[in-house]
Amino acid sequence: MKKMNIQSYIYGITLFFITLSGFAQMPIFKRYYIADIPGLGWLANFYITHLMHYIFAGIFISLVVYSIIYFIIFKKGFGQIAKDMIIRIIIFSGLILTGSLLVIKNFSGTPFPNGMIIMLNLLHLLFCMALMIFGFYQLIKRKKELLSG
Amino acid sequence: MTNKISRRAFLKGSITVAGSVAASATGVSAATALTKEKKEPLATLIDISKCIGCEECVYACQESNADKYPNPEKPYPEMFPKRVPVEDWSQKRDVTDRLTPYNWLYIQHATAKVDGEEIELTIPRRCMHCDNPPCVKLCPWGSAKQEDNGLSRIDSDLCLGGSKCKTVCPWDIPQRQTGTGLYLKLLPALAGNGVMYKCDRCYNLLEKGEVPACIESCPEDVQTIGPRSEILAKAHALAKEMNGYIYGEHENGGTNTIYVSPVPFDELNNNIEKRDGQAHFEKVENKMASGNNIAKAMLIAPLAGIAAAAGKFYKAAKEDE
């Protein structure tokens, strides 16, 4: 089984907080008592979670750029990894592209038509769901590999 | 594992780093161009000293926007969990002393002292139509929209009534009506809770070249509408003339509703009723500024990734020697 390195841990932590703060943009954590759990009240503060989402998005983009360059330079072998990597590249690209446009939208002014903003919101959520499903699939796959030795 | 670097890999790495820097720089200039392109919005000037509190604007607003008001059908679907509040104003349509889904403008009362004399002031209150409105920018679905002329409005066909716009609004302006809107067709028990309503500055009248109903109906010409720079110039001239004060120019980073008062706004704020559905006159910091400052700083994120990769590459190349 592949050994987890520090980069994987940073990826994991970043993806966890970016997803959590992303879902917190919807008014659900207060409704469903999650923000009532001691220590999690901040999940109901949209401005805090908005900032958090931006900060982790910055870290995420740095990690993705680092990984792309690292992969190109050191070319760690295709084969089995390649399929998973292509899916990951599509999802990450989608998330970064839609997220970046949504960040631009949040500056003063009306740079995009409203229909496009609605599409960007939905696509950003869809890419996030795809990432979660894909992550779950990879987790099961790794467990199976571990069990089969 | 030791990473071996060949001459070919070295060249490839250098080209990749250079390309990434160029792509990052292009992204920066595209973002700058998009954020700088901006048309001048329309703003309204509200001269508080002229308002006599006749409520003509309130009734004109109700009449002009009557066809936009909700007509919810009872019984409302039960929502989960039980704490989700049912907000029903459909039987209280005649309430005019606060904002409701059926009343987007109300008259606020304040007593204050001017030159030692106690006077009563009446103030029309409604959406401020912020320059960078959090209700629009933070709506998770894009149900709230801002138009090029500076007005912000909520699309009642798309809004799910989560009330996030009210939570992030510095003045708690939008008001919810349960039992109407898109959420009824999705998962009414589990998500959404109606539709949010607020002043849309009579966008449909503006589209026809007419002025909003509250401005048209005012017998005292309390409100004036025009390009923001002209309205600000008028507001400053008026404030100078009456030795008065301005509110809305800088609040929340600037709004398209500029109040001019003969009394300081913190004094007015201390003398107005502030219940739910009633707006304050407090100083308001730019709510979107922190996020947007971080967004600007985020432009270095790709560069940080490039720097980290270059560091790794340099280290590997040195080890290889």
Boltz contact constraints between the chains, C-beta under 6 A:
constraints:
  - contact:
      token1: [A, 25]
      token2: [B, 140]
      max_distance: 6.0
  - contact:
      token1: [A, 26]
      token2: [B, 140]
      max_distance: 6.0
  - contact:
      token1: [A, 27]
      token2: [B, 162]
      max_distance: 6.0
  - contact:
      token1: [A, 27]
      token2: [B, 164]
      max_distance: 6.0
  - contact:
      token1: [A, 46]
      token2: [B, 168]
      max_distance: 6.0
  - contact:
      token1: [A, 50]
      token2: [B, 291]
      max_distance: 6.0
  - contact:
      token1: [A, 51]
      token2: [B, 290]
      max_distance: 6.0
  - contact:
      token1: [A, 51]
      token2: [B, 291]
      max_distance: 6.0
  - contact:
      token1: [A, 54]
      token2: [B, 291]
      max_distance: 6.0
  - contact:
      token1: [A, 54]
      token2: [B, 294]
      max_distance: 6.0
  - contact:
      token1: [A, 54]
      token2: [B, 295]
      max_distance: 6.0
  - contact:
      token1: [A, 58]
      token2: [B, 298]
      max_distance: 6.0
  - contact:
      token1: [A, 58]
      token2: [B, 301]
      max_distance: 6.0
  - contact:
      token1: [A, 61]
      token2: [B, 301]
      max_distance: 6.0
  - contact:
      token1: [A, 61]
      token2: [B, 302]
      max_distance: 6.0
  - contact:
      token1: [A, 62]
      token2: [B, 301]
      max_distance: 6.0
  - contact:
      token1: [A, 62]
      token2: [B, 304]
      max_distance: 6.0
  - contact:
      token1: [A, 62]
      token2: [B, 305]
      max_distance: 6.0
  - contact:
      token1: [A, 65]
      token2: [B, 302]
      max_distance: 6.0
  - contact:
      token1: [A, 65]
      token2: [B, 305]
      max_distance: 6.0
  - contact:
      token1: [A, 65]
      token2: [B, 306]
      max_distance: 6.0
  - contact:
      token1: [A, 66]
      token2: [B, 305]
      max_distance: 6.0
  - contact:
      token1: [A, 66]
      token2: [B, 308]
      max_distance: 6.0
  - contact:
      token1: [A, 66]
      token2: [B, 309]
      max_distance: 6.0
  - contact:
      token1: [A, 69]
      token2: [B, 16]
      max_distance: 6.0
  - contact:
      token1: [A, 69]
      token2: [B, 309]
      max_distance: 6.0
  - contact:
      token1: [A, 70]
      token2: [B, 309]
      max_distance: 6.0
  - contact:
      token1: [A, 72]
      token2: [B, 16]
      max_distance: 6.0
  - contact:
      token1: [A, 73]
      token2: [B, 9]
      max_distance: 6.0
  - contact:
      token1: [A, 73]
      token2: [B, 13]
      max_distance: 6.0
  - contact:
      token1: [A, 73]
      token2: [B, 313]
      max_distance: 6.0
  - contact:
      token1: [A, 74]
      token2: [B, 3]
      max_distance: 6.0
  - contact:
      token1: [A, 103]
      token2: [B, 295]
      max_distance: 6.0
  - contact:
      token1: [A, 104]
      token2: [B, 31]
      max_distance: 6.0
  - contact:
      token1: [A, 104]
      token2: [B, 34]
      max_distance: 6.0
  - contact:
      token1: [A, 106]
      token2: [B, 137]
      max_distance: 6.0
  - contact:
      token1: [A, 107]
      token2: [B, 35]
      max_distance: 6.0
  - contact:
      token1: [A, 107]
      token2: [B, 292]
      max_distance: 6.0
  - contact:
      token1: [A, 108]
      token2: [B, 131]
      max_distance: 6.0
  - contact:
      token1: [A, 108]
      token2: [B, 132]
      max_distance: 6.0
  - contact:
      token1: [A, 109]
      token2: [B, 38]
      max_distance: 6.0
  - contact:
      token1: [A, 110]
      token2: [B, 146]
      max_distance: 6.0
  - contact:
      token1: [A, 110]
      token2: [B, 148]
      max_distance: 6.0
  - contact:
      token1: [A, 111]
      token2: [B, 34]
      max_distance: 6.0
  - contact:
      token1: [A, 114]
      token2: [B, 145]
      max_distance: 6.0
  - contact:
      token1: [A, 117]
      token2: [B, 142]
      max_distance: 6.0
  - contact:
      token1: [A, 118]
      token2: [B, 142]
      max_distance: 6.0
  - contact:
      token1: [A, 121]
      token2: [B, 141]
      max_distance: 6.0
  - contact:
      token1: [A, 121]
      token2: [B, 142]
      max_distance: 6.0
